[in-house]
């Protein structure tokens, strides 16, 4: 059973990671061309629609899918298939109502919302994006159900479908409008229409997967278990989901408020015009797009972690709980730390390469990305620690921690954005500070619930040393290569060198174990080639049993 959970976690993570790689590659084919042929002001409208859209999206996708995944996983672990199906039924209609309400608000309140945001030109993009709220609400219910069954294939496939169609429809429409109409604001609307169309197609695919799954389940014998009432299930879903949703929504609202504060402070305190403020906001949006890329590869870890860890907690498998938690944290740090270092060091060549059509925007985005990149490791760790705390039933703690970090973000943005020489850089600095505060508070809470987990600092230090060596070696190679090649051509081999050096140093400094390497495809062969030594006992058996006194997570939770 324990081995099955570990394999399920790794299989789910591998599937979602592979799909994320494809989706992010296609995402670059979507956003990068837009940023090159739509002006920074036009992209400001594009990102403005996302600011408000994210609030409604979080209401329908942040807490409830996690609650569905957790409840379905728990029911399956106890052999209650009928209960798992009823959880989905209750969740589906709840998601339907939330998605429909969000869609209508965006459709009929677009003008008021865009004015509140300080971007009157964004009203059209808000209208174009409204159907996506409904589509993704239904999609989230379906993804939560499949993830609860540890079946990540439908989620991964739907993400790829959405990404492909977004590129084909969104980029095609935007290019057509720019070419034949010449309107940046209308081109942004065309790109957003592509997002809505792709979301609708992803939803249709998942609906078909659910119908196929229902036909298969009918062939299985009835489990005969008693099923809770729909009313009780609704309350259970909301009791678990509301704190998570409030926390995630709080951060999304803070992003909205931060954007509004940024625009207001630049126009009033810093003395910029509306066009200048829109320009700087668009540059910041491009930098944030690159900043979000590495963190997206950590989301599959937290997505796969919650149902598997919840199942291990329910079954009382304490060694496996510790092992899964430590392994997920180590995988997070293994990805996030070098991404943070590398993105900061190579911010300028990356932005100048990807925004070659608008070098002025690329130069401004690079300065912002150098600072934002420092928060990549922090934000990635927040994803994983949130999932851990949610698995232990401590759903309110991440809310409190994110609220504290949000207050830090708004206060710093307000103080810094009004200084003309700093302007949008204030948002970048406040982002780093807020994520640092959140991750510190989260790690304290994780240690309270899971004192037997491997030390996070102990896991991070070898990887920090490895990333430092990687940064020095790869940037030195880059400086040497640009003596013979253009900076754009020199970037690719420099990144390849960075990957190789980091992998070797992670093994040399013992940042990864034999067990970690064996999780990879052909892992044992790779471990032999890298001469990674096999530990005498499995990592999850090397932790000591700790106290079983009740934790702060609730009456029924115990420290592991």
Secondary structure, DSSP 8 states (H G I E B T S, - for coil): -HHHHHHHHHHHHHHHHHHHHHHHHHHHHHHHHHHHHS-HHHHHHHHHHHHHHHHHHHHHHTHHHHHHHHHHHHHHHTT-HHHHHHHHHHHHHHHHHHHHHHHHHHHHSHHHHHHHHT-GGGHHHHHHHHHHHHHHHHHHHHHHHHHHTT--HHHHHHHHHHHHHIIIIIIHHHHHHHHHT--HHHHHHHHHHHHHHHHHHHHHHHHHHHHHHHHHHHTS---------HHHHHHHHHHHHHHHHHHHHHHHHHHHHHHHHHHHHHHTTS---HHHHHHHHHHHHHHHHHHHHHHHHHHHHHHHHHHHHHHHHHHT-HHHHHHHHHHHHHHHHHHHHHHHHHHHHTHHHHHHHHTTT-HHHHHHHHHHHHHHGGGHHHHHHHHHHHHHHHHTT-HHHHHHHHHHHHHHHHHHHHHHHTSTTTTTHHHHHHHHHHHHHHHHHHHHHHHHH-TTS--HHHHHHHHHHHHHHHHHHHHHHHHHHTTTS-HHHHHHHHHHHHHHHHHHHHHHTT-S-HHHHHTSTTHHHHHHHHT----SS-GGGSS-----SB-TT-TT-B--
